Amino acid sequence: MKSKVYLSGVRLPDKTLLIVASNTFQGADLLDKYRQRWQIEMLFSCLKKRGFDLEATHMTDPVKMEKLFAILAVTLAWAYVIGRWQHAVNPIKPKSHERLSQSIFRVGLEQLAKAAMLMMATLDYFSNPKQVVRFFVVY
């Protein structure tokens, strides 16, 4: 049985060649689908071992999972924004292969964790939710 395989390639900014193969998509569609899939893979890696360790919860209740995903989605976006800001202020050093030594998400997540730890250490200061929001916006 014969199958068609479509190839598409692009030269990356670092001059390496990225070649993607598919049996369904072709041309620019193939690279767009690959880009989308890669973004989804990176999202799941942030939700799993490289970030929030989601699989450690062992949750099965759909209502609780929905709430957890909502919280994680907001936190992930917040960590990414903070990471980009930190990278602009203090650039993350690239490794020899020119990739960053830490992900922008990871840098932001560590900053959020530090802020949360500092807040927990001074918990008696936070007597209402407005003070908590003000703390994170200023920090």
C-alpha positions in Angstrom: 0.0 0.0 0.0 1.4 3.4 -1.0 1.2 6.5 1.1 1.9 10.0 0.2 4.3 11.9 2.5 4.5 15.7 2.2 7.7 17.5 3.2 8.1 21.1 4.1 11.1 22.9 5.3 12.3 26.3 6.5 15.7 27.7 7.4 15.7 29.0 11.0 17.4 32.2 12.2 20.4 30.2 13.4 20.8 28.9 9.8 19.7 25.3 10.7 17.1 23.6 8.5 13.8 22.4 10.0 12.1 19.8 7.9 8.6 18.5 8.8 6.9 15.5 7.2 3.2 14.7 7.2 0.8 12.4 5.4 -2.1 14.9 5.5 -0.9 18.5 5.4 1.3 20.1 2.9 3.1 23.4 2.2 2.6 26.3 4.5 -0.2 24.4 6.3 2.3 21.8 7.4 4.6 24.3 9.1 1.7 26.2 10.7 0.3 22.9 12.1 3.7 22.0 13.4 4.1 25.4 15.1 0.7 25.0 16.7 1.5 21.5 17.9 4.8 22.6 19.3 3.1 25.4 21.3 0.7 22.8 22.7 3.6 20.5 23.6 5.3 23.3 25.4 2.1 24.2 27.3 1.7 20.6 28.5 5.4 20.5 29.5 4.8 23.6 31.7 1.7 22.0 33.2 3.6 18.7 33.9 7.1 18.0 35.1 8.8 21.2 34.0 6.4 23.4 35.9 3.3 22.7 37.9 3.7 18.9 38.2 0.0 18.5 37.4 0.1 14.7 37.3 1.0 14.5 41.0 -2.5 15.7 41.9 -4.1 12.4 40.9 -7.4 14.3 40.6 -10.3 12.7 38.7 -13.3 14.8 39.6 -14.1 16.9 36.4 -15.4 19.9 38.4 -12.2 20.1 40.5 -10.0 19.6 37.4 -11.8 22.4 35.6 -11.2 24.8 38.5 -7.5 23.6 38.7 -7.0 24.2 35.0 -8.5 27.7 35.3 -6.1 28.5 38.1 -3.1 27.0 36.3 -4.0 28.8 33.0 -4.0 32.2 34.8 -0.8 31.3 36.7 1.0 30.1 33.6 0.1 33.3 31.7 1.2 35.4 34.7 4.5 33.4 35.0 5.2 33.9 31.3 4.6 37.6 31.5 6.8 38.0 34.6 9.5 35.8 32.9 9.5 38.0 29.8 9.8 41.1 32.0 12.7 39.5 33.9 14.4 38.4 30.7 14.2 42.0 29.4 15.7 43.4 32.7 18.3 40.7 33.2 18.7 38.6 30.0 18.9 34.8 30.4 22.2 33.5 29.2 22.1 31.3 26.2 23.9 27.9 26.2 26.5 26.9 23.6 23.7 25.7 21.3 22.1 29.2 21.5 19.0 28.1 23.5 18.3 29.8 26.8 19.7 28.1 29.9 16.3 28.5 31.5 12.8 28.9 30.0 11.1 32.3 30.2 8.2 30.5 31.9 10.5 28.9 34.5 12.1 32.3 35.4 8.6 33.8 35.8 7.4 30.8 37.9 10.4 31.1 40.2 9.7 34.8 40.7 6.1 34.0 41.5 7.1 31.3 44.0 9.5 33.8 45.7 6.8 36.4 46.0 4.4 33.8 47.4 6.9 32.6 49.9 7.6 36.2 51.0 3.9 36.8 51.3 3.4 33.7 53.4 6.2 34.8 55.7 4.4 38.1 56.3 0.9 36.7 56.3 -0.3 38.7 59.3 0.2 41.9 57.1 -2.4 40.7 54.6 -5.7 41.2 56.3 -7.8 41.7 53.1 -7.6 40.6 49.5 -6.8 44.1 48.2 -3.5 44.0 50.1 -2.6 40.7 48.5 -3.3 42.0 45.0 -1.4 45.2 45.7 1.6 43.1 46.9 1.8 41.1 43.7 1.4 44.1 41.5 4.1 46.1 43.2 6.5 43.1 43.6 
